Amino acid sequence: MPRVLPLLLITAALTPTVLAQPAPARPAPIPQVTSPGAVQPTAPGTRAAPVIPTLRLTPAIPEVRRVEVLGNGFLRVAHALVLLPDREATGRRALDLATESVLRTFRAAPGLGEVDVSVYRAQGYWGFGGPLPLLTLSVPRDRLPTFRAEIADGRYDRLWTNPGTTPPEPELTPSEELERLPVFFGTQAELLRQRLDQLLSQTRGGVRGGLLYKGDPTRRQVALTFDDVPHPMYFPLVLDLLRRDGARATFFVIGRNAEAYPYFIRDLVAGGHELGNHTYHHVRLPGLTDAQITRELQTTNDLLTRLTGQPVRYFRPPGGQYSARVLNVARGLGLTTVFWTDDPGDFANPGVETVEARFARNLRPGGIILLHDNAPDGLAALPDLLKVAREKGYRVDTAGALAR
């Protein structure tokens, strides 16, 4: 039995580093009961996640646990979390509370540009990324006067109710490892093939063997990519900043998030951006069976195509963890696996200035930038990142543009 080695693919260098330790047969579970996306991990030596401001509704709604507010310098968005006890967890009650939460939130903060609401069962609530909500609702300010009438006659397109037929939770729980560098799990022979593919890709750029490590190193063009999409408060703010700058990006979508917030996926495509697959449950893939890997990717592909009418062509493994089996399944589904050359570390909360400095230091022709949809530091830094790229003569585009 050949020894299995995890390979850290350092995409900014030509020679990857090998860690001489055996790969786990299955991803290590998180000790506490949790679910993919429910906890934002913090790396050692970085700051705690910044506290998001909250609103107080008047009069208060007991079922509304919190209303968070965040802005990007142009647009302010609120997200209301509503938890219902089982005896009240009906569609009608959920919709009434969501509607009332929207009205009172706009009343409490008249300058808001959008209010989003997520209604969950209180029992078994694990946080964002846990069991799917009962209902979600998004109301931009310009829809405020008419959204109730449109809901009443079935015309409102920014309302989702849980049909109760979504895929079950996976048996495996994710690790809390941050997505710093891609990690390949495989035999010595597979590892050597990966090294060669990476070396050629970094030298020449473009897609090789269904993998995209880097774009054309002779063109001042970079791909901007976001993982873990969509989050109901951050995502509208990210889209707004990209629209103002005229930049396009590739968004790697978690299927369960797209399931609960389908209108954001339609907003993404309407804005000229590119869809990518980030699995349905955001689980680490190397320890899964081929059938489980296929289900994670195919379910997400089918969902995104149903929502947008567009095929999904790109894939990024959660945590950057992959193997030859993962790549074979992805290729079989017509997916190109996309890595990155520049990770400013926004998810680890290093501070906005640190994110900006790392980005500027590592900006290279053909680069692929990794940011996260739900990272406060990444959101705050994004305008300056786009400005720096433009001032240095770079075109900011999608992974697909680099692949072409």
Disulfide bonds with the S-S distance in Angstrom:
none
